[in-house]
Amino acid sequence: MVKEVVLGIDLGTSAIKIIAVDQLGNVIESVSETLKLYQEHPGYSEQDPNEWFEATKKGIKELIQSTEMSDKIVKGISFSGQMHGLVIVDDNGIPLRKAILWNDTRNSIQCRQIEDIYGERLNYNPILEGFTLPKMLWVQQHEPEIWNRVDVFMLPKDYLRYCLTQTIHMEYSDACSTLLFNPENYEWTRDVGDTFNIGDIYPPLVKSHSYVGNVTSSLAKELGLSSDVAVYAGGGDNACGAIGAGVIHDKSALCSIGTSGVVLNVEYQRVTSYDSNLHLFNHSVPDTYYAMGVTLAAGYSLNWLKQTFFENESFEEILNLAASSKIGANGLLFTPYLAGERTPHGDAQIRGSFIGISGQHTKADFARAVIEGITYSLYDSIKIMRRAGHEMNSITSIGGGAKSRFWLQLQADIFNVQIKRLKHEEGPSMGAAILAAYGLGWFKTIESCVEAFIKVDEVFEPNNENHNLYEQYYSVYEAIYKQTKQLTADLLTITN
């Protein structure tokens, strides 16, 4: 008997992940294709949109040809994608340049230009280098010959979806990350674009679960798909990551530690009182929002530590070594500002620090200091949310921080909240699969689909004594930014 499945495609920064999920929520098969990152100058971060498409085709072919998929038929596809990245195409749908990614920081001057007119926040969000509008202004000012040929702009997953369907759309959870979309009325703020003369380059807006077309017949044949595969809009990676973790209700939260780190708190009301670069975005769940704080170099910091000092050890060995140190890493603190920082500082020039180094410190202490520093940075966002009056009954942890029981307990102790680990964690690709399953009508609501697909494996309760000790170290950690801000800015001036 042939069984129906949906594909969830997650366009990440380092790889594209594709999963096939059946109607019971079982992951039948998954594949991953590595992506190339182009960093030609300091602060630059780009990718070739055509390479996204080629990697996706390769991944789908590999998945379809697997033994596990021999008696399965793909009925629907949806997407998750890295947010903020600027893709600009001409009137033939051909990219005019490489995509400028979320972690590209070349546009500080353009951010200041926007602030001069609109102040520190625009459309409920801070004005930061990562967002899309400043990237547009950079291209407009530095590459006018390219900008004059722009027909429409897209975000990364939207271009990938266009390649499969030849239809162009953008959905709310990604549009709100551009600074050009009002999450209150679900419309483009064209007056903002007019202020900067960007032109009429806006794609049509749809909901995350909206049907937007089918895989083209020629491509379906090439990939080994049936000719009637329905395609749904999808969502930004954080919205899909939350859905894929079951974080869809008020007072539920997500901690995701990948290359960057995210703390996301779901809410039903629009809140405008957030400060310190906390973002407010539309969720991919209808009529729902989320507040989000971002650590730019979360898992990136751990990866840097491994490549630089622990080249011959695995991540598991590094975490076990960190666990052998004690709370506070014997008086050693690390700030994970290797690529600047977004929340709470919004500072592209700040750089990381080790504070308190003595001759007594060991490799275990350095490993633990990095793990704790990443977690303190995420705690910054939780503190802001709590100050705004938002409770968190629990946090579901996904990504690299959820692969270690030591790190999960450390999160519970620092955050002082119950931490949940999922039985099967597929991240944003599962959220995309759920949107496709809901779009196809397999379930009447996203909530019922999440209930069927997502299961909790283990719960970690906070230790109050440990939390109190971590708070003492965190109070010192908080002070490091102000003390090192000018020093690292001066160092960059000399180095550059």
PLY file of the C-alpha trace (Angstrom):
ply
format ascii 1.0
element vertex 496
property float x
property float y
property float z
element edge 495
property int vertex1
property int vertex2
end_header
0.00 0.00 0.00
1.38 3.39 -1.02
1.63 5.85 1.87
1.43 9.63 1.57
4.21 11.86 2.92
5.07 15.53 2.98
8.50 17.10 2.60
9.79 19.75 4.99
12.70 21.65 3.42
14.82 23.83 5.70
17.18 26.25 3.99
19.78 26.92 6.66
23.05 28.83 6.54
25.36 25.83 6.52
23.11 23.23 4.88
19.74 22.40 3.37
17.89 19.70 5.29
14.98 17.79 3.78
12.74 15.37 5.70
9.88 13.14 4.56
7.13 12.79 7.18
4.10 10.48 7.09
0.59 11.13 8.42
1.54 9.86 11.89
4.45 12.26 12.19
7.12 9.62 11.59
10.24 10.82 9.81
10.63 8.32 6.97
13.85 9.69 5.54
16.07 12.74 5.83
18.95 14.14 3.81
21.26 17.12 4.18
23.28 19.00 1.59
26.12 21.32 2.59
26.10 24.93 1.39
29.01 27.22 0.58
29.39 30.57 2.34
31.13 33.49 0.62
32.89 35.97 2.93
35.04 38.04 0.60
35.56 40.94 3.03
35.30 41.41 6.80
31.62 41.61 7.76
30.42 40.14 4.46
28.33 36.96 4.36
26.76 35.82 1.09
25.47 32.73 -0.69
24.57 31.95 -4.28
20.80 31.37 -4.63
21.40 29.05 -7.58
23.47 26.81 -5.31
20.48 26.57 -2.93
18.36 25.26 -5.79
20.95 22.77 -7.02
21.48 21.45 -3.48
17.72 21.11 -3.03
17.31 19.17 -6.27
20.18 16.89 -5.32
18.69 16.30 -1.87
15.17 15.56 -3.15
16.50 13.11 -5.74
18.58 11.32 -3.09
15.60 11.17 -0.73
13.11 9.94 -3.37
15.51 7.21 -4.54
16.08 5.83 -1.03
14.75 2.40 -0.08
12.59 3.89 2.68
10.66 5.95 0.12
9.97 3.10 -2.32
6.31 2.77 -1.26
5.73 6.48 -0.46
4.27 9.27 -2.54
4.99 12.94 -1.85
1.74 14.94 -1.65
2.95 18.29 -0.32
6.05 20.41 0.27
6.68 23.38 2.50
9.69 25.38 3.55
11.60 26.88 6.40
14.37 29.33 5.74
17.08 31.55 7.15
15.50 34.94 7.72
16.39 38.50 6.62
18.60 37.55 3.65
18.17 39.71 0.56
17.56 38.02 -2.81
16.96 40.41 -5.72
15.90 39.21 -9.16
15.27 40.80 -12.55
12.04 40.59 -14.56
13.00 37.09 -15.71
13.36 35.88 -12.11
17.14 35.63 -12.39
19.18 36.66 -9.31
21.13 39.86 -9.92
23.80 39.11 -7.34
24.58 36.73 -4.50
22.17 36.84 -1.54
23.28 39.03 1.38
22.65 36.95 4.51
21.28 37.59 7.98
24.76 37.65 9.56
26.21 40.20 7.12
27.19 43.38 8.97
28.44 45.68 6.19
25.45 48.06 6.41
25.92 49.92 9.71
25.86 53.28 7.88
22.53 52.39 6.28
21.09 51.46 9.68
22.02 54.90 10.96
20.36 56.48 7.92
17.12 54.69 8.78
17.42 55.65 12.46
17.86 59.31 11.52
14.31 59.24 10.12
12.48 56.64 12.21
14.33 56.50 15.51
15.55 53.29 17.14
12.62 51.04 16.14
10.62 50.57 12.96
7.55 48.35 12.54
7.93 47.08 16.14
11.56 46.05 15.68
15.03 47.48 16.25
16.99 48.71 13.26
19.88 46.28 12.94
22.42 45.22 10.32
20.81 41.80 10.05
17.49 43.04 8.71
16.61 43.31 5.04
15.93 47.01 4.46
19.50 48.14 5.34
20.82 45.53 2.90
18.61 47.03 0.18
19.99 50.49 0.87
23.56 49.19 0.74
23.01 47.67 -2.72
21.16 50.79 -3.86
24.06 53.02 -2.78
27.03 50.80 -3.68
25.73 48.87 -6.69
23.23 51.22 -8.39
23.65 49.52 -11.77
22.35 46.32 -10.16
19.65 48.00 -8.09
18.16 49.70 -11.14
17.41 46.26 -12.61
15.55 44.86 -9.57
12.03 43.63 -10.37
11.18 42.01 -7.02
12.92 41.10 -3.79
12.58 37.85 -1.92
13.90 36.17 1.18
15.93 32.97 0.82
13.25 30.30 1.10
10.94 32.32 -1.16
13.46 32.12 -3.98
13.82 28.39 -3.45
10.03 27.99 -3.57
9.93 30.12 -6.73
12.41 27.78 -8.39
10.07 24.85 -7.72
6.78 26.55 -8.65
7.61 29.63 -10.77
5.30 31.62 -8.46
6.49 34.45 -6.22
5.13 35.07 -2.72
6.29 36.01 0.77
4.53 34.95 3.96
4.01 36.95 7.12
6.55 35.29 9.45
9.41 36.13 7.08
8.06 39.47 5.82
8.09 40.87 9.34
11.87 40.42 9.43
12.45 42.96 6.65
11.54 46.21 8.50
9.11 46.86 5.62
6.10 44.96 7.00
3.62 45.96 9.70
2.74 42.91 11.85
-0.37 44.69 13.12
-2.20 45.03 9.80
-0.33 42.33 7.82
0.63 44.74 5.04
3.76 46.19 3.48
4.58 49.66 4.80
5.17 51.07 1.35
5.60 54.59 2.71
8.83 53.41 4.37
10.08 52.04 1.06
9.05 55.26 -0.67
11.11 57.24 1.83
14.20 55.48 0.48
13.00 55.25 -3.13
13.32 51.48 -3.31
10.53 51.19 -5.88
7.61 48.79 -6.28
9.53 45.57 -5.71
7.27 43.90 -3.13
6.14 40.28 -3.53
2.49 39.30 -2.81
1.82 38.36 0.83
0.26 35.07 1.99
-0.16 33.01 5.17
2.40 30.37 6.10
0.02 27.49 5.37
-1.26 29.00 2.11
-1.19 26.89 -1.04
0.97 28.75 -3.58
1.17 26.34 -6.51
2.57 23.02 -7.64
6.02 21.79 -8.54
6.35 22.45 -12.26
5.75 19.40 -14.42
9.26 19.42 -15.93
10.92 19.70 -12.53
8.64 17.06 -10.99
9.72 14.65 -13.73
13.39 15.48 -13.16
13.11 14.94 -9.41
10.99 11.79 -9.52
7.90 13.45 -8.03
4.30 13.10 -9.13
2.85 15.93 -11.20
0.41 17.12 -8.55
2.68 17.90 -5.58
1.14 20.85 -3.73
3.48 23.55 -2.40
2.76 25.68 0.67
4.37 28.97 1.63
6.23 27.91 4.79
7.82 30.13 7.41
10.93 31.75 8.75
13.31 29.32 10.41
12.52 30.47 13.93
8.77 30.28 13.45
9.10 26.83 11.91
11.56 25.78 14.58
9.00 26.73 17.20
6.22 24.79 15.46
8.55 21.82 15.06
9.24 21.96 18.80
5.58 22.27 19.76
6.04 25.88 20.90
2.77 27.38 19.69
0.93 28.46 22.85
1.14 31.52 25.11
3.73 31.16 27.91
5.62 28.46 25.98
9.13 29.26 24.82
11.95 27.91 22.69
15.71 27.93 23.11
17.48 27.04 19.88
21.25 26.79 19.74
22.58 26.51 16.21
25.14 28.75 14.53
23.25 31.55 16.21
21.17 31.18 19.35
17.53 32.12 19.75
15.15 32.52 22.66
11.57 32.75 21.46
8.50 33.42 23.60
5.02 32.94 22.10
2.34 35.53 22.76
-1.16 36.32 21.55
-0.93 40.09 22.01
1.27 42.56 20.17
3.68 44.12 22.63
5.48 47.39 21.91
7.28 47.90 25.22
10.25 45.63 24.51
13.69 47.18 24.54
17.28 46.04 24.11
16.89 44.77 20.55
14.25 42.18 21.28
12.30 41.42 18.11
8.53 41.03 17.67
7.51 38.84 14.74
4.43 37.08 13.38
4.31 33.38 14.15
3.46 30.88 11.41
0.51 29.90 13.60
-2.40 32.17 12.57
-3.08 35.20 14.81
-0.07 34.46 16.98
3.19 36.36 17.56
6.52 35.75 19.18
9.13 37.85 20.88
12.67 36.79 20.05
16.18 37.54 21.22
19.24 36.49 19.21
22.80 35.57 20.13
24.77 35.88 16.88
27.58 33.49 17.78
26.11 30.74 19.95
27.05 27.39 18.42
29.53 29.34 16.31
31.47 30.10 19.50
31.63 26.43 20.43
32.69 25.53 16.90
35.41 28.20 17.05
36.63 26.74 20.35
36.81 23.26 18.85
38.60 24.31 15.67
41.08 26.52 17.51
41.89 24.56 20.69
40.22 21.13 20.51
40.79 20.05 16.93
41.24 16.38 17.83
38.30 16.17 20.24
34.64 15.65 19.38
31.93 18.03 20.58
30.80 15.30 22.99
34.30 15.11 24.48
34.43 18.92 24.82
31.10 18.96 26.66
32.19 16.10 28.93
35.36 18.04 29.70
33.29 21.17 30.45
31.14 19.15 32.84
34.26 18.19 34.80
34.83 21.85 35.69
32.58 23.48 38.25
29.94 26.21 38.13
31.61 29.47 37.12
34.53 27.65 35.45
36.72 28.44 38.44
36.23 32.17 37.99
36.53 32.33 34.19
33.94 34.15 32.05
33.47 34.23 28.28
31.38 36.64 26.21
30.29 35.10 22.86
30.58 38.27 20.79
32.74 36.75 18.06
30.53 38.26 15.34
29.22 41.25 17.25
25.95 40.88 19.12
22.27 41.46 18.42
20.39 41.03 21.73
20.58 42.95 23.94
23.34 45.21 22.60
22.77 45.55 18.86
26.48 46.16 18.38
28.26 44.94 15.25
31.63 46.18 16.57
31.78 44.42 19.95
34.05 41.37 20.15
34.37 38.45 22.56
36.38 38.25 25.74
37.75 35.81 28.27
37.78 37.50 31.67
39.55 36.24 34.77
42.23 34.02 33.21
44.80 32.75 35.68
47.59 30.22 35.56
45.35 27.75 37.34
42.78 27.47 34.59
42.58 24.26 32.56
41.15 23.31 29.19
38.07 22.08 31.05
37.55 25.55 32.53
37.82 27.20 29.12
35.34 24.73 27.65
32.87 25.34 30.48
33.33 29.11 30.29
32.33 29.05 26.61
29.25 26.90 27.31
28.22 29.14 30.21
28.91 32.34 28.24
26.67 31.21 25.39
23.93 30.39 27.89
24.33 33.71 29.75
23.88 35.51 26.44
20.58 33.68 25.88
19.61 34.47 29.47
19.93 38.16 28.54
16.87 37.74 26.29
14.91 35.81 28.91
15.53 38.60 31.42
14.13 41.20 29.00
11.02 39.10 28.36
10.40 38.66 32.06
10.85 42.37 32.71
8.10 42.99 30.12
5.79 40.77 32.18
5.89 37.55 30.17
5.89 34.32 32.09
7.53 31.15 30.87
6.16 27.92 32.25
8.69 25.89 30.31
11.29 26.18 27.56
11.80 23.55 24.87
15.45 23.30 23.93
16.54 22.29 20.44
19.73 22.33 18.41
23.23 21.70 19.69
22.31 22.75 23.23
19.78 19.91 23.42
22.22 17.13 22.54
23.90 17.13 25.95
22.17 16.37 29.27
24.85 18.48 30.95
24.00 21.52 28.83
20.25 20.97 29.24
20.59 20.98 33.03
22.84 24.00 32.81
20.11 25.82 30.86
17.52 24.87 33.47
19.76 26.14 36.29
20.73 29.44 34.63
17.27 30.23 33.22
15.54 28.99 36.40
12.80 27.26 34.43
11.81 23.76 33.37
13.63 22.65 30.21
12.08 20.09 27.84
13.91 17.88 25.40
12.03 16.37 22.47
11.87 12.64 21.75
12.67 13.27 18.10
14.03 16.65 17.14
14.05 17.70 13.50
13.99 21.47 14.06
12.59 23.88 11.45
12.23 21.16 8.80
9.57 19.50 10.99
7.76 22.83 11.33
7.74 23.09 7.54
6.41 19.54 7.26
3.62 20.37 9.72
2.62 23.40 7.62
2.40 21.15 4.57
0.38 18.51 6.46
-2.02 21.17 7.70
-2.24 22.77 4.27
-3.17 19.42 2.73
-5.99 19.01 5.24
-4.49 16.05 7.08
-5.42 17.89 10.29
-8.11 20.47 11.02
-5.71 22.72 12.96
-1.98 23.25 13.32
-2.44 22.54 17.04
-3.85 19.06 16.41
-1.02 18.31 13.98
1.60 19.42 16.51
-0.04 17.28 19.19
0.17 14.23 16.93
3.69 14.84 15.63
5.68 16.28 18.59
6.55 14.32 21.75
8.61 15.33 24.83
11.32 12.90 25.86
12.77 14.33 29.08
12.25 17.25 31.45
15.03 19.03 33.39
14.04 20.90 36.55
16.10 23.86 37.80
18.28 23.52 40.89
17.68 26.61 43.03
21.10 26.49 44.73
22.87 26.28 41.38
20.73 29.10 39.99
21.67 31.42 42.84
25.37 30.77 42.23
24.97 31.31 38.48
23.23 34.62 39.18
26.37 35.88 40.93
28.51 35.04 37.93
25.90 36.44 35.55
25.96 39.82 37.32
29.67 40.04 36.47
29.02 38.81 32.92
26.48 41.62 32.41
29.13 44.23 33.23
31.67 42.97 30.70
30.00 44.56 27.66
30.18 48.12 29.00
33.76 47.63 30.14
35.01 46.23 26.81
32.85 48.09 24.26
35.33 50.90 23.61
38.38 48.67 23.92
37.24 46.28 21.19
36.10 49.17 18.98
39.59 50.68 19.29
41.17 47.33 18.41
39.05 47.07 15.26
40.14 50.57 14.24
43.79 49.58 14.50
43.32 46.18 12.85
41.28 47.50 9.94
0 1
1 2
2 3
3 4
4 5
5 6
6 7
7 8
8 9
9 10
10 11
11 12
12 13
13 14
14 15
15 16
16 17
17 18
18 19
19 20
20 21
21 22
22 23
23 24
24 25
25 26
26 27
27 28
28 29
29 30
30 31
31 32
32 33
33 34
34 35
35 36
36 37
37 38
38 39
39 40
40 41
41 42
42 43
43 44
44 45
45 46
46 47
47 48
48 49
49 50
50 51
51 52
52 53
53 54
54 55
55 56
56 57
57 58
58 59
59 60
60 61
61 62
62 63
63 64
64 65
65 66
66 67
67 68
68 69
69 70
70 71
71 72
72 73
73 74
74 75
75 76
76 77
77 78
78 79
79 80
80 81
81 82
82 83
83 84
84 85
85 86
86 87
87 88
88 89
89 90
90 91
91 92
92 93
93 94
94 95
95 96
96 97
97 98
98 99
99 100
100 101
101 102
102 103
103 104
104 105
105 106
106 107
107 108
108 109
109 110
110 111
111 112
112 113
113 114
114 115
115 116
116 117
117 118
118 119
119 120
120 121
121 122
122 123
123 124
124 125
125 126
126 127
127 128
128 129
129 130
130 131
131 132
132 133
133 134
134 135
135 136
136 137
137 138
138 139
139 140
140 141
141 142
142 143
143 144
144 145
145 146
146 147
147 148
148 149
149 150
150 151
151 152
152 153
153 154
154 155
155 156
156 157
157 158
158 159
159 160
160 161
161 162
162 163
163 164
164 165
165 166
166 167
167 168
168 169
169 170
170 171
171 172
172 173
173 174
174 175
175 176
176 177
177 178
178 179
179 180
180 181
181 182
182 183
183 184
184 185
185 186
186 187
187 188
188 189
189 190
190 191
191 192
192 193
193 194
194 195
195 196
196 197
197 198
198 199
199 200
200 201
201 202
202 203
203 204
204 205
205 206
206 207
207 208
208 209
209 210
210 211
211 212
212 213
213 214
214 215
215 216
216 217
217 218
218 219
219 220
220 221
221 222
222 223
223 224
224 225
225 226
226 227
227 228
228 229
229 230
230 231
231 232
232 233
233 234
234 235
235 236
236 237
237 238
238 239
239 240
240 241
241 242
242 243
243 244
244 245
245 246
246 247
247 248
248 249
249 250
250 251
251 252
252 253
253 254
254 255
255 256
256 257
257 258
258 259
259 260
260 261
261 262
262 263
263 264
264 265
265 266
266 267
267 268
268 269
269 270
270 271
271 272
272 273
273 274
274 275
275 276
276 277
277 278
278 279
279 280
280 281
281 282
282 283
283 284
284 285
285 286
286 287
287 288
288 289
289 290
290 291
291 292
292 293
293 294
294 295
295 296
296 297
297 298
298 299
299 300
300 301
301 302
302 303
303 304
304 305
305 306
306 307
307 308
308 309
309 310
310 311
311 312
312 313
313 314
314 315
315 316
316 317
317 318
318 319
319 320
320 321
321 322
322 323
323 324
324 325
325 326
326 327
327 328
328 329
329 330
330 331
331 332
332 333
333 334
334 335
335 336
336 337
337 338
338 339
339 340
340 341
341 342
342 343
343 344
344 345
345 346
346 347
347 348
348 349
349 350
350 351
351 352
352 353
353 354
354 355
355 356
356 357
357 358
358 359
359 360
360 361
361 362
362 363
363 364
364 365
365 366
366 367
367 368
368 369
369 370
370 371
371 372
372 373
373 374
374 375
375 376
376 377
377 378
378 379
379 380
380 381
381 382
382 383
383 384
384 385
385 386
386 387
387 388
388 389
389 390
390 391
391 392
392 393
393 394
394 395
395 396
396 397
397 398
398 399
399 400
400 401
401 402
402 403
403 404
404 405
405 406
406 407
407 408
408 409
409 410
410 411
411 412
412 413
413 414
414 415
415 416
416 417
417 418
418 419
419 420
420 421
421 422
422 423
423 424
424 425
425 426
426 427
427 428
428 429
429 430
430 431
431 432
432 433
433 434
434 435
435 436
436 437
437 438
438 439
439 440
440 441
441 442
442 443
443 444
444 445
445 446
446 447
447 448
448 449
449 450
450 451
451 452
452 453
453 454
454 455
455 456
456 457
457 458
458 459
459 460
460 461
461 462
462 463
463 464
464 465
465 466
466 467
467 468
468 469
469 470
470 471
471 472
472 473
473 474
474 475
475 476
476 477
477 478
478 479
479 480
480 481
481 482
482 483
483 484
484 485
485 486
486 487
487 488
488 489
489 490
490 491
491 492
492 493
493 494
494 495
